[in-house]
């Protein structure tokens, strides 16, 4: 029996081999061959920044501003051509200020506001006064000078007050002004001064008048209708040292 065992074992193995189905190895499925993509990378160097050149101008010397000198104004000069009076106001009605003689020299500083008279500093005087243009020869242009109206209260002093009880009346085109007499000593008495604006022949006229002493106390002047501005006036007492404060004249309308 023992000698059959190896034979039986061999037969069993053989039978098992015959009975098992044969295992077929699957044929490998052909794979698509990936075509390699070749990318050629060229190394490009980063752009080099070209530095911007900033032009810095060389410092230049700033020229100092040129100061143009202002030409000094030259006042017109005058020479007196005849014996005359210099006065404290721009008409013959004002108080006497000085005697002038042919050859006296000076410079014109201003023009009158309402007349053609000139305000002059004469070389021989230490104050200013007014003259009529007819008594001086002028070198220069007086039209460049400013017009000026004198302040009569700045001239000396006056120990008397203004005229009192001033009134005016009209008779047609004539206005009569009257006032009370101002008692003044004979050595100081220089009368009265009237300043007014009146209408004559359609023109509005600056009008001045003076009495030489205290004794005449009325004055008449022509004054018509027809001017845009109203007529008016004022009166001063005058003594040798100066003018009083003015008294207003209550001017009657035409």
C-alpha positions, 0 to 999 in steps of 0.5 A, spaced: 500 500 500 505 504 501 508 503 494 502 506 491 502 512 495 507 516 491 503 514 485 496 516 487 499 523 489 502 524 482 496 522 479 492 527 484 496 532 482 496 531 474 488 530 475 488 537 478 492 540 473 488 538 467 481 540 471 483 547 472 482 552 466 488 555 463 489 562 465 490 567 459 494 573 460 491 579 457 495 582 452 497 589 454 492 594 451 497 598 447 497 605 450 497 612 446 504 614 446 505 621 448 509 625 444 513 630 448 512 637 447 519 640 447 518 648 449 525 651 448 525 657 453 530 662 451 533 666 457 531 673 456 535 678 461 531 682 465 531 689 462 536 694 464 533 700 467 537 706 463 537 711 469 534 718 467 539 724 467 536 730 470 539 736 468 541 741 473 543 747 471 549 751 474 547 756 479 546 763 476 547 769 480 540 773 481 541 780 478 540 785 484 533 789 482 535 795 479 532 801 483 530 807 478 531 813 482 524 817 482 526 824 478 525 829 484 519 834 482 521 841 481 517 846 483 515 852 477 520 858 479 517 865 479 520 872 478 516 878 480 515 883 475 512 889 478 511 892 485 505 888 488 502 885 494 502 878 497 496 876 500 493 871 505 488 868 500 487 868 493 484 874 491 485 882 492 480 882 498 484 878 503 489 881 508 496 883 506 501 879 507 508 882 504 510 887 499 513 884 493 518 888 488 521 887 481 526 881 482 524 878 488 524 870 486 521 864 489 517 857 487 510 856 486 507 850 491 500 850 489 494 853 485 488 856 488 481 852 488 477 857 485 481 863 482 488 863 478 492 866 483 498 862 485 501 860 492 508 861 493 514 861 497 518 867 496 526 866 498 526 872 502 520 870 506 519 864 511 512 863 510 507 862 504 503 867 501 498 868 494 499 873 488 496 874 482 499 871 476 500 877 472 505 880 477 510 874 476 514 871 471 513 863 471 518 858 469 515 851 469 508 848 468 503 850 474 498 846 471 501 840 475 500 843 481 495 841 486 489 846 488 489 848 495 484 852 499 487 856 505 484 855 512 484 862 514 483 860 522 491 858 521 493 865 519 495 868 526 489 870 531 483 874 531 481 877 538 474 879 535 469 874 534 465 874 527 460 879 525 453 879 529 446 879 527 448 877 519 442 877 515 440 878 507 435 880 503 433 880 496 430 885 491 430 882 484 437 880 482 440 883 487 442 881 494 444 885 500 447 883 506 448 887 512 451 886 519 452 889 526 458 893 527 464 890 530 468 895 535 475 894 533 481 899 535 484 903 530 491 900 529 487 893 529 481 894 524 482 891 517 474 891 516 470 885 514 471 879 508 465 876 504 466 869 501 460 867 496 458 863 490 453 867 486 450 866 480 451 871 474 449 870 467 448 862 468 455 862 471 456 859 478 462 864 480 466 865 486 466 872 489 470 875 494 469 882 497 472 886 503 471 893 506 478 896 509 475 898 516 469 897 521 464 902 519 461 900 513 456 894 515 452 892 508 454 890 501 450 888 495 451 883 490 448 881 483 445 874 484 440 871 479 437 864 478 439 859 473 445 855 476 444 848 478 447 850 485 444 854 490 448 861 492 451 862 499 456 866 503 459 867 509 463 873 512 469 874 517 471 880 521 478 882 519 484 885 524 491 885 522 493 879 526 488 875 522 481 872 521 475 871 525 471 865 525 466 865 519 458 867 520 454 864 515 449 869 511 442 866 510 442 867 503 435 868 500 433 864 494 431 867 487 
